[in-house]
Amino acid sequence: MTDRPSHSVRFFGGPLDGRVQELGDTEPIAGTVLKHVHLHDGPKIETRYELGLAENDRWEFRLCAAPIPEPAPRPEPEPDGVG
């Protein structure tokens, strides 16, 4: 048993909307991003939630936008041997 308080967090948006979960012994850090992966009955769906402290001193995970993937590097053109 620890002397640290247990923190609960509520999810807003996405498939976890409305869920309340205990953070346990983990010390909450604002800005932490949680990735949820759904694999049941269909394609893999990833959602991300960012942890923040609400005005009423309650922790919440808010759905955040998926990161924009960086474009793949373009291959260098091969010399055509003409010179």
mmCIF file as gemmi writes it, N, C-alpha and C atoms, coordinates in Angstrom:
data_model
loop_
_atom_site.group_PDB
_atom_site.id
_atom_site.type_symbol
_atom_site.label_atom_id
_atom_site.label_alt_id
_atom_site.label_comp_id
_atom_site.label_asym_id
_atom_site.label_entity_id
_atom_site.label_seq_id
_atom_site.pdbx_PDB_ins_code
_atom_site.Cartn_x
_atom_site.Cartn_y
_atom_site.Cartn_z
_atom_site.occupancy
_atom_site.B_iso_or_equiv
_atom_site.pdbx_formal_charge
_atom_site.auth_seq_id
_atom_site.auth_asym_id
_atom_site.pdbx_PDB_model_num
ATOM 1 N N . MET Axp A 1 ? 0.849 -1.19 0 1 0 ? 1 A 1
ATOM 2 C CA . MET Axp A 1 ? 0 0 0 1 0 ? 1 A 1
ATOM 3 C C . MET Axp A 1 ? 0.884 1.238 0 1 0 ? 1 A 1
ATOM 4 N N . THR Axp A 2 ? 0.499 2.257 -0.762 1 0 ? 2 A 1
ATOM 5 C CA . THR Axp A 2 ? 1.297 3.479 -0.842 1 0 ? 2 A 1
ATOM 6 C C . THR Axp A 2 ? 0.553 4.632 -0.197 1 0 ? 2 A 1
ATOM 7 N N . ASP Axp A 3 ? 1.306 5.689 0.083 1 0 ? 3 A 1
ATOM 8 C CA . ASP Axp A 3 ? 0.706 6.896 0.653 1 0 ? 3 A 1
ATOM 9 C C . ASP Axp A 3 ? 0.248 7.857 -0.435 1 0 ? 3 A 1
ATOM 10 N N . ARG Axp A 4 ? 0.571 7.554 -1.696 1 0 ? 4 A 1
ATOM 11 C CA . ARG Axp A 4 ? 0.167 8.441 -2.784 1 0 ? 4 A 1
ATOM 12 C C . ARG Axp A 4 ? -1.317 8.277 -3.069 1 0 ? 4 A 1
ATOM 13 N N . PRO Axp A 5 ? -2.001 9.383 -3.386 1 0 ? 5 A 1
ATOM 14 C CA . PRO Axp A 5 ? -3.43 9.267 -3.693 1 0 ? 5 A 1
ATOM 15 C C . PRO Axp A 5 ? -3.642 8.566 -5.031 1 0 ? 5 A 1
ATOM 16 N N . SER Axp A 6 ? -4.752 7.868 -5.141 1 0 ? 6 A 1
ATOM 17 C CA . SER Axp A 6 ? -5.128 7.238 -6.393 1 0 ? 6 A 1
ATOM 18 C C . SER Axp A 6 ? -5.861 8.27 -7.227 1 0 ? 6 A 1
ATOM 19 N N . HIS Axp A 7 ? -5.542 8.317 -8.506 1 0 ? 7 A 1
ATOM 20 C CA . HIS Axp A 7 ? -6.174 9.278 -9.406 1 0 ? 7 A 1
ATOM 21 C C . HIS Axp A 7 ? -7.045 8.529 -10.396 1 0 ? 7 A 1
ATOM 22 N N . SER Axp A 8 ? -8.213 9.088 -10.69 1 0 ? 8 A 1
ATOM 23 C CA . SER Axp A 8 ? -9.036 8.515 -11.748 1 0 ? 8 A 1
ATOM 24 C C . SER Axp A 8 ? -9.05 9.492 -12.913 1 0 ? 8 A 1
ATOM 25 N N . VAL Axp A 9 ? -9.33 8.955 -14.086 1 0 ? 9 A 1
ATOM 26 C CA . VAL Axp A 9 ? -9.322 9.756 -15.301 1 0 ? 9 A 1
ATOM 27 C C . VAL Axp A 9 ? -10.552 9.38 -16.115 1 0 ? 9 A 1
ATOM 28 N N . ARG Axp A 10 ? -11.144 10.374 -16.773 1 0 ? 10 A 1
ATOM 29 C CA . ARG Axp A 10 ? -12.309 10.144 -17.627 1 0 ? 10 A 1
ATOM 30 C C . ARG Axp A 10 ? -11.903 10.374 -19.078 1 0 ? 10 A 1
ATOM 31 N N . PHE Axp A 11 ? -12.419 9.533 -19.977 1 0 ? 11 A 1
ATOM 32 C CA . PHE Axp A 11 ? -12.13 9.637 -21.4 1 0 ? 11 A 1
ATOM 33 C C . PHE Axp A 11 ? -13.233 10.421 -22.106 1 0 ? 11 A 1
ATOM 34 N N . PHE Axp A 12 ? -12.834 11.275 -23.052 1 0 ? 12 A 1
ATOM 35 C CA . PHE Axp A 12 ? -13.76 12.066 -23.847 1 0 ? 12 A 1
ATOM 36 C C . PHE Axp A 12 ? -13.468 11.839 -25.322 1 0 ? 12 A 1
ATOM 37 N N . GLY Axp A 13 ? -14.481 11.355 -26.056 1 0 ? 13 A 1
ATOM 38 C CA . GLY Axp A 13 ? -14.354 11.134 -27.486 1 0 ? 13 A 1
ATOM 39 C C . GLY Axp A 13 ? -13.883 9.73 -27.819 1 0 ? 13 A 1
ATOM 40 N N . GLY Axp A 14 ? -14.087 9.372 -29.078 1 0 ? 14 A 1
ATOM 41 C CA . GLY Axp A 14 ? -13.618 8.083 -29.571 1 0 ? 14 A 1
ATOM 42 C C . GLY Axp A 14 ? -14.299 6.894 -28.917 1 0 ? 14 A 1
ATOM 43 N N . PRO Axp A 15 ? -13.738 5.709 -29.109 1 0 ? 15 A 1
ATOM 44 C CA . PRO Axp A 15 ? -14.376 4.493 -28.604 1 0 ? 15 A 1
ATOM 45 C C . PRO Axp A 15 ? -14.376 4.37 -27.083 1 0 ? 15 A 1
ATOM 46 N N . LEU Axp A 16 ? -13.544 5.117 -26.389 1 0 ? 16 A 1
ATOM 47 C CA . LEU Axp A 16 ? -13.492 5.04 -24.927 1 0 ? 16 A 1
ATOM 48 C C . LEU Axp A 16 ? -14.313 6.13 -24.248 1 0 ? 16 A 1
ATOM 49 N N . ASP Axp A 17 ? -15.078 6.894 -25.01 1 0 ? 17 A 1
ATOM 50 C CA . ASP Axp A 17 ? -15.856 8.017 -24.479 1 0 ? 17 A 1
ATOM 51 C C . ASP Axp A 17 ? -16.696 7.6 -23.28 1 0 ? 17 A 1
ATOM 52 N N . GLY Axp A 18 ? -16.554 8.333 -22.19 1 0 ? 18 A 1
ATOM 53 C CA . GLY Axp A 18 ? -17.346 8.084 -20.992 1 0 ? 18 A 1
ATOM 54 C C . GLY Axp A 18 ? -16.705 7.122 -20.008 1 0 ? 18 A 1
ATOM 55 N N . ARG Axp A 19 ? -15.687 6.397 -20.42 1 0 ? 19 A 1
ATOM 56 C CA . ARG Axp A 19 ? -15.032 5.445 -19.518 1 0 ? 19 A 1
ATOM 57 C C . ARG Axp A 19 ? -14.282 6.194 -18.43 1 0 ? 19 A 1
ATOM 58 N N . VAL Axp A 20 ? -14.369 5.69 -17.199 1 0 ? 20 A 1
ATOM 59 C CA . VAL Axp A 20 ? -13.595 6.221 -16.083 1 0 ? 20 A 1
ATOM 60 C C . VAL Axp A 20 ? -12.661 5.11 -15.641 1 0 ? 20 A 1
ATOM 61 N N . GLN Axp A 21 ? -11.402 5.465 -15.482 1 0 ? 21 A 1
ATOM 62 C CA . GLN Axp A 21 ? -10.389 4.469 -15.178 1 0 ? 21 A 1
ATOM 63 C C . GLN Axp A 21 ? -9.473 4.982 -14.08 1 0 ? 21 A 1
ATOM 64 N N . GLU Axp A 22 ? -9.019 4.098 -13.213 1 0 ? 22 A 1
ATOM 65 C CA . GLU Axp A 22 ? -8.064 4.46 -12.169 1 0 ? 22 A 1
ATOM 66 C C . GLU Axp A 22 ? -6.662 4.499 -12.77 1 0 ? 22 A 1
ATOM 67 N N . LEU Axp A 23 ? -5.886 5.501 -12.391 1 0 ? 23 A 1
ATOM 68 C CA . LEU Axp A 23 ? -4.503 5.57 -12.815 1 0 ? 23 A 1
ATOM 69 C C . LEU Axp A 23 ? -3.6 4.79 -11.859 1 0 ? 23 A 1
ATOM 70 N N . GLY Axp A 24 ? -4.141 4.38 -10.723 1 0 ? 24 A 1
ATOM 71 C CA . GLY Axp A 24 ? -3.369 3.585 -9.766 1 0 ? 24 A 1
ATOM 72 C C . GLY Axp A 24 ? -2.24 4.385 -9.151 1 0 ? 24 A 1
ATOM 73 N N . ASP Axp A 25 ? -1.09 3.75 -9.035 1 0 ? 25 A 1
ATOM 74 C CA . ASP Axp A 25 ? 0.064 4.397 -8.405 1 0 ? 25 A 1
ATOM 75 C C . ASP Axp A 25 ? 0.825 5.314 -9.338 1 0 ? 25 A 1
ATOM 76 N N . THR Axp A 26 ? 0.421 5.352 -10.602 1 0 ? 26 A 1
ATOM 77 C CA . THR Axp A 26 ? 1.096 6.192 -11.588 1 0 ? 26 A 1
ATOM 78 C C . THR Axp A 26 ? 0.803 7.662 -11.304 1 0 ? 26 A 1
ATOM 79 N N . GLU Axp A 27 ? 1.852 8.465 -11.264 1 0 ? 27 A 1
ATOM 80 C CA . GLU Axp A 27 ? 1.671 9.907 -11.074 1 0 ? 27 A 1
ATOM 81 C C . GLU Axp A 27 ? 1.291 10.524 -12.412 1 0 ? 27 A 1
ATOM 82 N N . PRO Axp A 28 ? 0.109 11.142 -12.531 1 0 ? 28 A 1
ATOM 83 C CA . PRO Axp A 28 ? -0.323 11.697 -13.818 1 0 ? 28 A 1
ATOM 84 C C . PRO Axp A 28 ? 0.582 12.837 -14.278 1 0 ? 28 A 1
ATOM 85 N N . ILE Axp A 29 ? 0.865 12.865 -15.571 1 0 ? 29 A 1
ATOM 86 C CA . ILE Axp A 29 ? 1.675 13.925 -16.167 1 0 ? 29 A 1
ATOM 87 C C . ILE Axp A 29 ? 0.884 14.484 -17.353 1 0 ? 29 A 1
ATOM 88 N N . ALA Axp A 30 ? 0.513 15.761 -17.248 1 0 ? 30 A 1
ATOM 89 C CA . ALA Axp A 30 ? -0.246 16.404 -18.323 1 0 ? 30 A 1
ATOM 90 C C . ALA Axp A 30 ? 0.537 16.322 -19.628 1 0 ? 30 A 1
ATOM 91 N N . GLY Axp A 31 ? -0.171 16.04 -20.72 1 0 ? 31 A 1
ATOM 92 C CA . GLY Axp A 31 ? 0.455 15.931 -22.025 1 0 ? 31 A 1
ATOM 93 C C . GLY Axp A 31 ? 0.805 14.504 -22.421 1 0 ? 31 A 1
ATOM 94 N N . THR Axp A 32 ? 0.696 13.574 -21.478 1 0 ? 32 A 1
ATOM 95 C CA . THR Axp A 32 ? 0.958 12.174 -21.794 1 0 ? 32 A 1
ATOM 96 C C . THR Axp A 32 ? -0.059 11.709 -22.828 1 0 ? 32 A 1
ATOM 97 N N . VAL Axp A 33 ? 0.388 10.979 -23.841 1 0 ? 33 A 1
ATOM 98 C CA . VAL Axp A 33 ? -0.506 10.48 -24.887 1 0 ? 33 A 1
ATOM 99 C C . VAL Axp A 33 ? -0.646 8.973 -24.728 1 0 ? 33 A 1
ATOM 100 N N . LEU Axp A 34 ? -1.889 8.521 -24.721 1 0 ? 34 A 1
ATOM 101 C CA . LEU Axp A 34 ? -2.215 7.104 -24.624 1 0 ? 34 A 1
ATOM 102 C C . LEU Axp A 34 ? -2.726 6.645 -25.976 1 0 ? 34 A 1
ATOM 103 N N . LYS Axp A 35 ? -2.202 5.522 -26.469 1 0 ? 35 A 1
ATOM 104 C CA . LYS Axp A 35 ? -2.676 4.974 -27.739 1 0 ? 35 A 1
ATOM 105 C C . LYS Axp A 35 ? -3.557 3.768 -27.429 1 0 ? 35 A 1
ATOM 106 N N . HIS Axp A 36 ? -4.788 3.776 -27.952 1 0 ? 36 A 1
ATOM 107 C CA . HIS Axp A 36 ? -5.725 2.663 -27.798 1 0 ? 36 A 1
ATOM 108 C C . HIS Axp A 36 ? -5.843 1.981 -29.158 1 0 ? 36 A 1
ATOM 109 N N . VAL Axp A 37 ? -5.643 0.664 -29.184 1 0 ? 37 A 1
ATOM 110 C CA . VAL Axp A 37 ? -5.727 -0.099 -30.429 1 0 ? 37 A 1
ATOM 111 C C . VAL Axp A 37 ? -6.908 -1.048 -30.346 1 0 ? 37 A 1
ATOM 112 N N . HIS Axp A 38 ? -7.824 -0.932 -31.309 1 0 ? 38 A 1
ATOM 113 C CA . HIS Axp A 38 ? -9.009 -1.785 -31.375 1 0 ? 38 A 1
ATOM 114 C C . HIS Axp A 38 ? -8.785 -2.802 -32.491 1 0 ? 38 A 1
ATOM 115 N N . LEU Axp A 39 ? -8.814 -4.093 -32.149 1 0 ? 39 A 1
ATOM 116 C CA . LEU Axp A 39 ? -8.521 -5.14 -33.121 1 0 ? 39 A 1
ATOM 117 C C . LEU Axp A 39 ? -9.699 -6.063 -33.389 1 0 ? 39 A 1
ATOM 118 N N . HIS Axp A 40 ? -10.831 -5.885 -32.75 1 0 ? 40 A 1
ATOM 119 C CA . HIS Axp A 40 ? -11.944 -6.826 -32.836 1 0 ? 40 A 1
ATOM 120 C C . HIS Axp A 40 ? -12.785 -6.625 -34.088 1 0 ? 40 A 1
ATOM 121 N N . ASP Axp A 41 ? -13.137 -7.727 -34.744 1 0 ? 41 A 1
ATOM 122 C CA . ASP Axp A 41 ? -14.108 -7.735 -35.844 1 0 ? 41 A 1
ATOM 123 C C . ASP Axp A 41 ? -13.86 -6.674 -36.906 1 0 ? 41 A 1
ATOM 124 N N . GLY Axp A 42 ? -12.691 -6.653 -37.456 1 0 ? 42 A 1
ATOM 125 C CA . GLY Axp A 42 ? -12.448 -5.716 -38.54 1 0 ? 42 A 1
ATOM 126 C C . GLY Axp A 42 ? -11.029 -5.202 -38.538 1 0 ? 42 A 1
ATOM 127 N N . PRO Axp A 43 ? -10.821 -4.086 -39.233 1 0 ? 43 A 1
ATOM 128 C CA . PRO Axp A 43 ? -9.455 -3.558 -39.34 1 0 ? 43 A 1
ATOM 129 C C . PRO Axp A 43 ? -8.968 -2.98 -38.013 1 0 ? 43 A 1
ATOM 130 N N . LYS Axp A 44 ? -7.659 -2.925 -37.882 1 0 ? 44 A 1
ATOM 131 C CA . LYS Axp A 44 ? -7.05 -2.323 -36.689 1 0 ? 44 A 1
ATOM 132 C C . LYS Axp A 44 ? -7.343 -0.82 -36.702 1 0 ? 44 A 1
ATOM 133 N N . ILE Axp A 45 ? -7.871 -0.32 -35.589 1 0 ? 45 A 1
ATOM 134 C CA . ILE Axp A 45 ? -8.18 1.104 -35.464 1 0 ? 45 A 1
ATOM 135 C C . ILE Axp A 45 ? -7.405 1.642 -34.268 1 0 ? 45 A 1
ATOM 136 N N . GLU Axp A 46 ? -6.591 2.662 -34.508 1 0 ? 46 A 1
ATOM 137 C CA . GLU Axp A 46 ? -5.82 3.286 -33.44 1 0 ? 46 A 1
ATOM 138 C C . GLU Axp A 46 ? -6.4 4.661 -33.134 1 0 ? 46 A 1
ATOM 139 N N . THR Axp A 47 ? -6.591 4.93 -31.845 1 0 ? 47 A 1
ATOM 140 C CA . THR Axp A 47 ? -7 6.266 -31.414 1 0 ? 47 A 1
ATOM 141 C C . THR Axp A 47 ? -6.02 6.717 -30.344 1 0 ? 47 A 1
ATOM 142 N N . ARG Axp A 48 ? -5.827 8.011 -30.262 1 0 ? 48 A 1
ATOM 143 C CA . ARG Axp A 48 ? -4.902 8.583 -29.279 1 0 ? 48 A 1
ATOM 144 C C . ARG Axp A 48 ? -5.643 9.568 -28.392 1 0 ? 48 A 1
ATOM 145 N N . TYR Axp A 49 ? -5.287 9.534 -27.114 1 0 ? 49 A 1
ATOM 146 C CA . TYR Axp A 49 ? -5.88 10.42 -26.122 1 0 ? 49 A 1
ATOM 147 C C . TYR Axp A 49 ? -4.762 11.151 -25.389 1 0 ? 49 A 1
ATOM 148 N N . GLU Axp A 50 ? -4.958 12.445 -25.16 1 0 ? 50 A 1
ATOM 149 C CA . GLU Axp A 50 ? -3.97 13.24 -24.43 1 0 ? 50 A 1
ATOM 150 C C . GLU Axp A 50 ? -4.489 13.552 -23.036 1 0 ? 50 A 1
ATOM 151 N N . LEU Axp A 51 ? -3.64 13.325 -22.044 1 0 ? 51 A 1
ATOM 152 C CA . LEU Axp A 51 ? -4.003 13.537 -20.641 1 0 ? 51 A 1
ATOM 153 C C . LEU Axp A 51 ? -3.889 15.012 -20.285 1 0 ? 51 A 1
ATOM 154 N N . GLY Axp A 52 ? -4.898 15.513 -19.607 1 0 ? 52 A 1
ATOM 155 C CA . GLY Axp A 52 ? -4.88 16.896 -19.16 1 0 ? 52 A 1
ATOM 156 C C . GLY Axp A 52 ? -5.632 17.042 -17.847 1 0 ? 52 A 1
ATOM 157 N N . LEU Axp A 53 ? -5.403 18.145 -17.183 1 0 ? 53 A 1
ATOM 158 C CA . LEU Axp A 53 ? -6.071 18.447 -15.924 1 0 ? 53 A 1
ATOM 159 C C . LEU Axp A 53 ? -7.169 19.468 -16.202 1 0 ? 53 A 1
ATOM 160 N N . ALA Axp A 54 ? -8.406 19.098 -15.899 1 0 ? 54 A 1
ATOM 161 C CA . ALA Axp A 54 ? -9.546 19.981 -16.148 1 0 ? 54 A 1
ATOM 162 C C . ALA Axp A 54 ? -9.596 21.076 -15.079 1 0 ? 54 A 1
ATOM 163 N N . GLU Axp A 55 ? -10.471 22.054 -15.304 1 0 ? 55 A 1
ATOM 164 C CA . GLU Axp A 55 ? -10.601 23.189 -14.383 1 0 ? 55 A 1
ATOM 165 C C . GLU Axp A 55 ? -10.97 22.757 -12.971 1 0 ? 55 A 1
ATOM 166 N N . ASN Axp A 56 ? -11.702 21.658 -12.853 1 0 ? 56 A 1
ATOM 167 C CA . ASN Axp A 56 ? -12.144 21.209 -11.528 1 0 ? 56 A 1
ATOM 168 C C . ASN Axp A 56 ? -11.135 20.246 -10.881 1 0 ? 56 A 1
ATOM 169 N N . ASP Axp A 57 ? -9.874 20.322 -11.302 1 0 ? 57 A 1
ATOM 170 C CA . ASP Axp A 57 ? -8.787 19.481 -10.783 1 0 ? 57 A 1
ATOM 171 C C . ASP Axp A 57 ? -9.039 17.995 -10.97 1 0 ? 57 A 1
ATOM 172 N N . ARG Axp A 58 ? -9.716 17.64 -12.042 1 0 ? 58 A 1
ATOM 173 C CA . ARG Axp A 58 ? -9.932 16.237 -12.394 1 0 ? 58 A 1
ATOM 174 C C . ARG Axp A 58 ? -9.136 15.935 -13.657 1 0 ? 58 A 1
ATOM 175 N N . TRP Axp A 59 ? -8.596 14.732 -13.707 1 0 ? 59 A 1
ATOM 176 C CA . TRP Axp A 59 ? -7.826 14.309 -14.868 1 0 ? 59 A 1
ATOM 177 C C . TRP Axp A 59 ? -8.747 13.795 -15.96 1 0 ? 59 A 1
ATOM 178 N N . GLU Axp A 60 ? -8.379 14.086 -17.21 1 0 ? 60 A 1
ATOM 179 C CA . GLU Axp A 60 ? -9.181 13.608 -18.332 1 0 ? 60 A 1
ATOM 180 C C . GLU Axp A 60 ? -8.281 13.312 -19.528 1 0 ? 60 A 1
ATOM 181 N N . PHE Axp A 61 ? -8.673 12.273 -20.273 1 0 ? 61 A 1
ATOM 182 C CA . PHE Axp A 61 ? -8.033 11.958 -21.544 1 0 ? 61 A 1
ATOM 183 C C . PHE Axp A 61 ? -8.966 12.456 -22.636 1 0 ? 61 A 1
ATOM 184 N N . ARG Axp A 62 ? -8.469 13.347 -23.479 1 0 ? 62 A 1
ATOM 185 C CA . ARG Axp A 62 ? -9.246 13.887 -24.597 1 0 ? 62 A 1
ATOM 186 C C . ARG Axp A 62 ? -8.721 13.288 -25.899 1 0 ? 62 A 1
ATOM 187 N N . LEU Axp A 63 ? -9.646 12.903 -26.77 1 0 ? 63 A 1
ATOM 188 C CA . LEU Axp A 63 ? -9.28 12.382 -28.075 1 0 ? 63 A 1
ATOM 189 C C . LEU Axp A 63 ? -8.432 13.42 -28.793 1 0 ? 63 A 1
ATOM 190 N N . CYS Axp A 64 ? -7.314 12.999 -29.341 1 0 ? 64 A 1
ATOM 191 C CA . CYS Axp A 64 ? -6.49 13.95 -30.09 1 0 ? 64 A 1
ATOM 192 C C . CYS Axp A 64 ? -6.296 13.433 -31.508 1 0 ? 64 A 1
ATOM 193 N N . ALA Axp A 65 ? -5.955 14.33 -32.383 1 0 ? 65 A 1
ATOM 194 C CA . ALA Axp A 65 ? -5.795 13.994 -33.797 1 0 ? 65 A 1
ATOM 195 C C . ALA Axp A 65 ? -4.631 13.03 -33.976 1 0 ? 65 A 1
ATOM 196 N N . ALA Axp A 66 ? -4.791 12.157 -34.931 1 0 ? 66 A 1
ATOM 197 C CA . ALA Axp A 66 ? -3.701 11.236 -35.263 1 0 ? 66 A 1
ATOM 198 C C . ALA Axp A 66 ? -2.551 12.05 -35.846 1 0 ? 66 A 1
ATOM 199 N N . PRO Axp A 67 ? -1.332 11.654 -35.554 1 0 ? 67 A 1
ATOM 200 C CA . PRO Axp A 67 ? -0.209 12.4 -36.13 1 0 ? 67 A 1
ATOM 201 C C . PRO Axp A 67 ? -0.198 12.264 -37.648 1 0 ? 67 A 1
ATOM 202 N N . ILE Axp A 68 ? 0.202 13.318 -38.297 1 0 ? 68 A 1
ATOM 203 C CA . ILE Axp A 68 ? 0.285 13.306 -39.755 1 0 ? 68 A 1
ATOM 204 C C . ILE Axp A 68 ? 1.6 12.622 -40.121 1 0 ? 68 A 1
ATOM 205 N N . PRO Axp A 69 ? 1.52 11.528 -40.88 1 0 ? 69 A 1
ATOM 206 C CA . PRO Axp A 69 ? 2.762 10.835 -41.225 1 0 ? 69 A 1
ATOM 207 C C . PRO Axp A 69 ? 3.644 11.693 -42.125 1 0 ? 69 A 1
ATOM 208 N N . GLU Axp A 70 ? 4.939 11.564 -41.911 1 0 ? 70 A 1
ATOM 209 C CA . GLU Axp A 70 ? 5.869 12.304 -42.754 1 0 ? 70 A 1
ATOM 210 C C . GLU Axp A 70 ? 5.888 11.648 -44.128 1 0 ? 70 A 1
ATOM 211 N N . PRO Axp A 71 ? 5.993 12.457 -45.183 1 0 ? 71 A 1
ATOM 212 C CA . PRO Axp A 71 ? 6.032 11.861 -46.524 1 0 ? 71 A 1
ATOM 213 C C . PRO Axp A 71 ? 7.294 11.027 -46.685 1 0 ? 71 A 1
ATOM 214 N N . ALA Axp A 72 ? 7.165 9.96 -47.468 1 0 ? 72 A 1
ATOM 215 C CA . ALA Axp A 72 ? 8.315 9.108 -47.736 1 0 ? 72 A 1
ATOM 216 C C . ALA Axp A 72 ? 9.33 9.888 -48.562 1 0 ? 72 A 1
ATOM 217 N N . PRO Axp A 73 ? 10.614 9.667 -48.294 1 0 ? 73 A 1
ATOM 218 C CA . PRO Axp A 73 ? 11.617 10.396 -49.084 1 0 ? 73 A 1
ATOM 219 C C . PRO Axp A 73 ? 11.566 9.956 -50.542 1 0 ? 73 A 1
ATOM 220 N N . ARG Axp A 74 ? 11.769 10.911 -51.407 1 0 ? 74 A 1
ATOM 221 C CA . ARG Axp A 74 ? 11.765 10.612 -52.847 1 0 ? 74 A 1
ATOM 222 C C . ARG Axp A 74 ? 13.131 10.037 -53.22 1 0 ? 74 A 1
ATOM 223 N N . PRO Axp A 75 ? 13.112 9.004 -54.043 1 0 ? 75 A 1
ATOM 224 C CA . PRO Axp A 75 ? 14.409 8.441 -54.457 1 0 ? 75 A 1
ATOM 225 C C . PRO Axp A 75 ? 15.169 9.422 -55.346 1 0 ? 75 A 1
ATOM 226 N N . GLU Axp A 76 ? 16.484 9.381 -55.214 1 0 ? 76 A 1
ATOM 227 C CA . GLU Axp A 76 ? 17.319 10.234 -56.056 1 0 ? 76 A 1
ATOM 228 C C . GLU Axp A 76 ? 17.232 9.735 -57.494 1 0 ? 76 A 1
ATOM 229 N N . PRO Axp A 77 ? 17.134 10.638 -58.476 1 0 ? 77 A 1
ATOM 230 C CA . PRO Axp A 77 ? 17.101 10.179 -59.872 1 0 ? 77 A 1
ATOM 231 C C . PRO Axp A 77 ? 18.44 9.55 -60.231 1 0 ? 77 A 1
ATOM 232 N N . GLU Axp A 78 ? 18.354 8.485 -60.995 1 0 ? 78 A 1
ATOM 233 C CA . GLU Axp A 78 ? 19.569 7.813 -61.423 1 0 ? 78 A 1
ATOM 234 C C . GLU Axp A 78 ? 20.126 8.547 -62.642 1 0 ? 78 A 1
ATOM 235 N N . PRO Axp A 79 ? 21.448 8.657 -62.677 1 0 ? 79 A 1
ATOM 236 C CA . PRO Axp A 79 ? 22.033 9.3 -63.868 1 0 ? 79 A 1
ATOM 237 C C . PRO Axp A 79 ? 21.749 8.427 -65.099 1 0 ? 79 A 1
ATOM 238 N N . ASP Axp A 80 ? 21.467 9.096 -66.2 1 0 ? 80 A 1
ATOM 239 C CA . ASP Axp A 80 ? 21.108 8.347 -67.408 1 0 ? 80 A 1
ATOM 240 C C . ASP Axp A 80 ? 22.334 7.942 -68.23 1 0 ? 80 A 1
ATOM 241 N N . GLY Axp A 81 ? 23.499 8.326 -67.796 1 0 ? 81 A 1
ATOM 242 C CA . GLY Axp A 81 ? 24.709 7.93 -68.481 1 0 ? 81 A 1
ATOM 243 C C . GLY Axp A 81 ? 25.037 8.778 -69.7 1 0 ? 81 A 1
ATOM 244 N N . VAL Axp A 82 ? 24.211 9.77 -69.978 1 0 ? 82 A 1
ATOM 245 C CA . VAL Axp A 82 ? 24.465 10.641 -71.131 1 0 ? 82 A 1
ATOM 246 C C . VAL Axp A 82 ? 25.264 11.821 -70.644 1 0 ? 82 A 1
ATOM 247 N N . GLY Axp A 83 ? 26.346 12.145 -71.307 1 0 ? 83 A 1
ATOM 248 C CA . GLY Axp A 83 ? 27.113 13.246 -70.817 1 0 ? 83 A 1
ATOM 249 C C . GLY Axp A 83 ? 27.883 13.951 -71.773 1 0 ? 83 A 1
